[in-house]
Structure formats: structure tokens, C-alpha cells
Amino acid sequence: MTYDYDLTVIGGGAAVLTSAGPAAHLGAKTCLIEMEDKLGGYYQNN
């Protein structure tokens, strides 16, 4: 199986979301890999 993405990011913290979100909005095929069931990283838990 082959996947074709313009941007692959690992983790769902604030820094990643501020880069992956705008990239996807501008049309980049974006893959976000997160091990938790919710995004937010540190801010989700505190």
C-alpha cells in the first residue's frame, strides 16, 4: 500500500496543529499521526 502526502506530521500538540492546519487549508495533502484519541497534547491534559 502506498500513500502520497505533501506533509506528514507526528503528534497532535499545539505546535503541530499550527503548521498542519494552515497547510491543509491551503490544499496540502496532510497526514497527522497521533497516538492519543484526542488532539491537543499538553493543553488537552492541563
PDB file of N, CA, C and O in Angstrom:
ATOM      1  N   MET A   1       0.837  -1.161   0.000  1.00  0.00           N
ATOM      2  CA  MET A   1       0.000   0.000   0.000  1.00  0.00           C
ATOM      3  C   MET A   1       0.895   1.241   0.000  1.00  0.00           C
ATOM      4  O   MET A   1       1.878   1.307   0.738  1.00  0.00           O
ATOM      5  N   THR A   2       0.550   2.205  -0.820  1.00  0.00           N
ATOM      6  CA  THR A   2       1.337   3.429  -0.943  1.00  0.00           C
ATOM      7  C   THR A   2       0.475   4.633  -0.594  1.00  0.00           C
ATOM      8  O   THR A   2      -0.693   4.711  -0.973  1.00  0.00           O
ATOM      9  N   TYR A   3       1.066   5.564   0.130  1.00  0.00           N
ATOM     10  CA  TYR A   3       0.387   6.803   0.484  1.00  0.00           C
ATOM     11  C   TYR A   3       1.187   7.965  -0.084  1.00  0.00           C
ATOM     12  O   TYR A   3       2.416   7.920  -0.121  1.00  0.00           O
ATOM     13  N   ASP A   4       0.494   8.996  -0.523  1.00  0.00           N
ATOM     14  CA  ASP A   4       1.148  10.162  -1.100  1.00  0.00           C
ATOM     15  C   ASP A   4       0.653  11.423  -0.396  1.00  0.00           C
ATOM     16  O   ASP A   4      -0.466  11.877  -0.634  1.00  0.00           O
ATOM     17  N   TYR A   5       1.492  11.981   0.470  1.00  0.00           N
ATOM     18  CA  TYR A   5       1.144  13.191   1.206  1.00  0.00           C
ATOM     19  C   TYR A   5       2.169  14.275   0.907  1.00  0.00           C
ATOM     20  O   TYR A   5       3.334  13.988   0.634  1.00  0.00           O
ATOM     21  N   ASP A   6       1.722  15.517   0.963  1.00  0.00           N
ATOM     22  CA  ASP A   6       2.635  16.652   0.853  1.00  0.00           C
ATOM     23  C   ASP A   6       3.318  16.926   2.188  1.00  0.00           C
ATOM     24  O   ASP A   6       4.456  17.393   2.229  1.00  0.00           O
ATOM     25  N   LEU A   7       2.613  16.633   3.279  1.00  0.00           N
ATOM     26  CA  LEU A   7       3.126  16.918   4.617  1.00  0.00           C
ATOM     27  C   LEU A   7       2.663  15.825   5.567  1.00  0.00           C
ATOM     28  O   LEU A   7       1.476  15.504   5.620  1.00  0.00           O
ATOM     29  N   THR A   8       3.594  15.256   6.311  1.00  0.00           N
ATOM     30  CA  THR A   8       3.271  14.294   7.364  1.00  0.00           C
ATOM     31  C   THR A   8       3.806  14.849   8.672  1.00  0.00           C
ATOM     32  O   THR A   8       4.983  15.196   8.773  1.00  0.00           O
ATOM     33  N   VAL A   9       2.941  14.932   9.669  1.00  0.00           N
ATOM     34  CA  VAL A   9       3.342  15.446  10.974  1.00  0.00           C
ATOM     35  C   VAL A   9       3.044  14.396  12.034  1.00  0.00           C
ATOM     36  O   VAL A   9       2.078  13.641  11.926  1.00  0.00           O
ATOM     37  N   ILE A  10       3.886  14.362  13.054  1.00  0.00           N
ATOM     38  CA  ILE A  10       3.742  13.384  14.124  1.00  0.00           C
ATOM     39  C   ILE A  10       3.466  14.128  15.418  1.00  0.00           C
ATOM     40  O   ILE A  10       4.237  14.994  15.831  1.00  0.00           O
ATOM     41  N   GLY A  11       2.367  13.782  16.043  1.00  0.00           N
ATOM     42  CA  GLY A  11       1.958  14.433  17.288  1.00  0.00           C
ATOM     43  C   GLY A  11       0.829  15.408  17.027  1.00  0.00           C
ATOM     44  O   GLY A  11       0.706  15.960  15.934  1.00  0.00           O
ATOM     45  N   GLY A  12       0.016  15.613  18.032  1.00  0.00           N
ATOM     46  CA  GLY A  12      -1.137  16.494  17.874  1.00  0.00           C
ATOM     47  C   GLY A  12      -1.118  17.676  18.808  1.00  0.00           C
ATOM     48  O   GLY A  12      -2.171  18.178  19.202  1.00  0.00           O
ATOM     49  N   GLY A  13       0.069  18.126  19.166  1.00  0.00           N
ATOM     50  CA  GLY A  13       0.194  19.273  20.062  1.00  0.00           C
ATOM     51  C   GLY A  13      -0.026  20.590  19.342  1.00  0.00           C
ATOM     52  O   GLY A  13      -0.235  20.628  18.130  1.00  0.00           O
ATOM     53  N   ALA A  14       0.024  21.664  20.106  1.00  0.00           N
ATOM     54  CA  ALA A  14      -0.260  22.997  19.574  1.00  0.00           C
ATOM     55  C   ALA A  14       0.678  23.389  18.436  1.00  0.00           C
ATOM     56  O   ALA A  14       0.226  23.955  17.441  1.00  0.00           O
ATOM     57  N   ALA A  15       1.961  23.103  18.559  1.00  0.00           N
ATOM     58  CA  ALA A  15       2.921  23.490  17.518  1.00  0.00           C
ATOM     59  C   ALA A  15       2.627  22.783  16.203  1.00  0.00           C
ATOM     60  O   ALA A  15       2.696  23.390  15.134  1.00  0.00           O
ATOM     61  N   VAL A  16       2.305  21.521  16.284  1.00  0.00           N
ATOM     62  CA  VAL A  16       1.993  20.761  15.070  1.00  0.00           C
ATOM     63  C   VAL A  16       0.701  21.263  14.443  1.00  0.00           C
ATOM     64  O   VAL A  16       0.620  21.415  13.224  1.00  0.00           O
ATOM     65  N   LEU A  17      -0.299  21.520  15.257  1.00  0.00           N
ATOM     66  CA  LEU A  17      -1.582  21.960  14.720  1.00  0.00           C
ATOM     67  C   LEU A  17      -1.490  23.326  14.056  1.00  0.00           C
ATOM     68  O   LEU A  17      -2.232  23.604  13.114  1.00  0.00           O
ATOM     69  N   THR A  18      -0.588  24.183  14.533  1.00  0.00           N
ATOM     70  CA  THR A  18      -0.447  25.499  13.906  1.00  0.00           C
ATOM     71  C   THR A  18       0.295  25.434  12.577  1.00  0.00           C
ATOM     72  O   THR A  18       0.279  26.403  11.818  1.00  0.00           O
ATOM     73  N   SER A  19       0.938  24.321  12.284  1.00  0.00           N
ATOM     74  CA  SER A  19       1.580  24.160  10.977  1.00  0.00           C
ATOM     75  C   SER A  19       0.749  23.281  10.055  1.00  0.00           C
ATOM     76  O   SER A  19       0.607  23.590   8.872  1.00  0.00           O
ATOM     77  N   ALA A  20       0.205  22.202  10.571  1.00  0.00           N
ATOM     78  CA  ALA A  20      -0.556  21.274   9.735  1.00  0.00           C
ATOM     79  C   ALA A  20      -1.900  21.859   9.314  1.00  0.00           C
ATOM     80  O   ALA A  20      -2.341  21.648   8.184  1.00  0.00           O
ATOM     81  N   GLY A  21      -2.548  22.587  10.208  1.00  0.00           N
ATOM     82  CA  GLY A  21      -3.856  23.175   9.890  1.00  0.00           C
ATOM     83  C   GLY A  21      -3.805  24.117   8.705  1.00  0.00           C
ATOM     84  O   GLY A  21      -4.544  23.920   7.740  1.00  0.00           O
ATOM     85  N   PRO A  22      -2.960  25.134   8.744  1.00  0.00           N
ATOM     86  CA  PRO A  22      -2.869  26.043   7.601  1.00  0.00           C
ATOM     87  C   PRO A  22      -2.410  25.353   6.315  1.00  0.00           C
ATOM     88  O   PRO A  22      -2.877  25.695   5.229  1.00  0.00           O
ATOM     89  N   ALA A  23      -1.504  24.390   6.430  1.00  0.00           N
ATOM     90  CA  ALA A  23      -1.046  23.670   5.234  1.00  0.00           C
ATOM     91  C   ALA A  23      -2.214  22.940   4.580  1.00  0.00           C
ATOM     92  O   ALA A  23      -2.378  22.992   3.361  1.00  0.00           O
ATOM     93  N   ALA A  24      -3.020  22.264   5.385  1.00  0.00           N
ATOM     94  CA  ALA A  24      -4.189  21.558   4.847  1.00  0.00           C
ATOM     95  C   ALA A  24      -5.186  22.553   4.258  1.00  0.00           C
ATOM     96  O   ALA A  24      -5.771  22.296   3.206  1.00  0.00           O
ATOM     97  N   HIS A  25      -5.380  23.669   4.922  1.00  0.00           N
ATOM     98  CA  HIS A  25      -6.304  24.695   4.437  1.00  0.00           C
ATOM     99  C   HIS A  25      -5.863  25.242   3.080  1.00  0.00           C
ATOM    100  O   HIS A  25      -6.698  25.602   2.250  1.00  0.00           O
ATOM    101  N   LEU A  26      -4.552  25.302   2.858  1.00  0.00           N
ATOM    102  CA  LEU A  26      -4.026  25.795   1.583  1.00  0.00           C
ATOM    103  C   LEU A  26      -3.975  24.721   0.506  1.00  0.00           C
ATOM    104  O   LEU A  26      -3.528  24.982  -0.611  1.00  0.00           O
ATOM    105  N   GLY A  27      -4.436  23.500   0.838  1.00  0.00           N
ATOM    106  CA  GLY A  27      -4.540  22.455  -0.169  1.00  0.00           C
ATOM    107  C   GLY A  27      -3.521  21.345  -0.087  1.00  0.00           C
ATOM    108  O   GLY A  27      -3.548  20.434  -0.915  1.00  0.00           O
ATOM    109  N   ALA A  28      -2.620  21.385   0.882  1.00  0.00           N
ATOM    110  CA  ALA A  28      -1.628  20.312   1.019  1.00  0.00           C
ATOM    111  C   ALA A  28      -2.316  19.046   1.515  1.00  0.00           C
ATOM    112  O   ALA A  28      -3.139  19.095   2.429  1.00  0.00           O
ATOM    113  N   LYS A  29      -1.976  17.925   0.913  1.00  0.00           N
ATOM    114  CA  LYS A  29      -2.481  16.637   1.404  1.00  0.00           C
ATOM    115  C   LYS A  29      -1.688  16.315   2.661  1.00  0.00           C
ATOM    116  O   LYS A  29      -0.500  16.000   2.601  1.00  0.00           O
ATOM    117  N   THR A  30      -2.366  16.399   3.799  1.00  0.00           N
ATOM    118  CA  THR A  30      -1.698  16.355   5.095  1.00  0.00           C
ATOM    119  C   THR A  30      -2.090  15.113   5.875  1.00  0.00           C
ATOM    120  O   THR A  30      -3.266  14.758   5.958  1.00  0.00           O
ATOM    121  N   CYS A  31      -1.088  14.460   6.445  1.00  0.00           N
ATOM    122  CA  CYS A  31      -1.297  13.290   7.303  1.00  0.00           C
ATOM    123  C   CYS A  31      -0.824  13.647   8.702  1.00  0.00           C
ATOM    124  O   CYS A  31       0.329  14.036   8.893  1.00  0.00           O
ATOM    125  N   LEU A  32      -1.711  13.516   9.681  1.00  0.00           N
ATOM    126  CA  LEU A  32      -1.366  13.798  11.066  1.00  0.00           C
ATOM    127  C   LEU A  32      -1.419  12.480  11.839  1.00  0.00           C
ATOM    128  O   LEU A  32      -2.446  11.801  11.846  1.00  0.00           O
ATOM    129  N   ILE A  33      -0.326  12.127  12.481  1.00  0.00           N
ATOM    130  CA  ILE A  33      -0.234  10.876  13.238  1.00  0.00           C
ATOM    131  C   ILE A  33      -0.189  11.219  14.725  1.00  0.00           C
ATOM    132  O   ILE A  33       0.707  11.932  15.177  1.00  0.00           O
ATOM    133  N   GLU A  34      -1.156  10.711  15.479  1.00  0.00           N
ATOM    134  CA  GLU A  34      -1.249  10.987  16.914  1.00  0.00           C
ATOM    135  C   GLU A  34      -1.577   9.690  17.639  1.00  0.00           C
ATOM    136  O   GLU A  34      -2.454   8.944  17.202  1.00  0.00           O
ATOM    137  N   MET A  35      -0.888   9.409  18.741  1.00  0.00           N
ATOM    138  CA  MET A  35      -1.120   8.156  19.460  1.00  0.00           C
ATOM    139  C   MET A  35      -2.311   8.223  20.407  1.00  0.00           C
ATOM    140  O   MET A  35      -2.855   7.185  20.785  1.00  0.00           O
ATOM    141  N   GLU A  36      -2.725   9.423  20.796  1.00  0.00           N
ATOM    142  CA  GLU A  36      -3.873   9.564  21.693  1.00  0.00           C
ATOM    143  C   GLU A  36      -5.160   9.664  20.878  1.00  0.00           C
ATOM    144  O   GLU A  36      -5.120   9.836  19.659  1.00  0.00           O
ATOM    145  N   ASP A  37      -6.300   9.557  21.557  1.00  0.00           N
ATOM    146  CA  ASP A  37      -7.576   9.646  20.852  1.00  0.00           C
ATOM    147  C   ASP A  37      -8.086  11.081  20.728  1.00  0.00           C
ATOM    148  O   ASP A  37      -9.138  11.316  20.134  1.00  0.00           O
ATOM    149  N   LYS A  38      -7.341  12.044  21.289  1.00  0.00           N
ATOM    150  CA  LYS A  38      -7.704  13.457  21.185  1.00  0.00           C
ATOM    151  C   LYS A  38      -6.467  14.270  20.818  1.00  0.00           C
ATOM    152  O   LYS A  38      -5.340  13.899  21.149  1.00  0.00           O
ATOM    153  N   LEU A  39      -6.699  15.380  20.132  1.00  0.00           N
ATOM    154  CA  LEU A  39      -5.608  16.293  19.801  1.00  0.00           C
ATOM    155  C   LEU A  39      -5.425  17.301  20.924  1.00  0.00           C
ATOM    156  O   LEU A  39      -6.334  17.505  21.729  1.00  0.00           O
ATOM    157  N   GLY A  40      -4.283  17.918  20.984  1.00  0.00           N
ATOM    158  CA  GLY A  40      -4.054  18.977  21.946  1.00  0.00           C
ATOM    159  C   GLY A  40      -2.802  18.815  22.775  1.00  0.00           C
ATOM    160  O   GLY A  40      -2.310  19.788  23.347  1.00  0.00           O
ATOM    161  N   GLY A  41      -2.270  17.591  22.855  1.00  0.00           N
ATOM    162  CA  GLY A  41      -1.035  17.367  23.596  1.00  0.00           C
ATOM    163  C   GLY A  41      -1.121  17.828  25.028  1.00  0.00           C
ATOM    164  O   GLY A  41      -2.059  17.482  25.746  1.00  0.00           O
ATOM    165  N   TYR A  42      -0.145  18.607  25.446  1.00  0.00           N
ATOM    166  CA  TYR A  42      -0.054  19.114  26.814  1.00  0.00           C
ATOM    167  C   TYR A  42      -1.321  19.872  27.217  1.00  0.00           C
ATOM    168  O   TYR A  42      -1.794  19.730  28.345  1.00  0.00           O
ATOM    169  N   TYR A  43      -1.868  20.669  26.307  1.00  0.00           N
ATOM    170  CA  TYR A  43      -3.012  21.522  26.631  1.00  0.00           C
ATOM    171  C   TYR A  43      -4.295  20.729  26.815  1.00  0.00           C
ATOM    172  O   TYR A  43      -5.214  21.198  27.487  1.00  0.00           O
ATOM    173  N   GLN A  44      -4.376  19.559  26.244  1.00  0.00           N
ATOM    174  CA  GLN A  44      -5.553  18.712  26.411  1.00  0.00           C
ATOM    175  C   GLN A  44      -5.637  18.206  27.845  1.00  0.00           C
ATOM    176  O   GLN A  44      -6.734  18.065  28.385  1.00  0.00           O
ATOM    177  N   ASN A  45      -4.510  17.936  28.461  1.00  0.00           N
ATOM    178  CA  ASN A  45      -4.476  17.321  29.780  1.00  0.00           C
ATOM    179  C   ASN A  45      -4.362  18.325  30.917  1.00  0.00           C
ATOM    180  O   ASN A  45      -4.521  17.943  32.076  1.00  0.00           O
ATOM    181  N   ASN A  46      -4.096  19.578  30.633  1.00  0.00           N
ATOM    182  CA  ASN A  46      -3.882  20.571  31.701  1.00  0.00           C
ATOM    183  C   ASN A  46      -4.806  21.749  31.567  1.00  0.00           C
ATOM    184  O   ASN A  46      -4.754  22.670  32.382  1.00  0.00           O
TER     185      ASN A  46
END
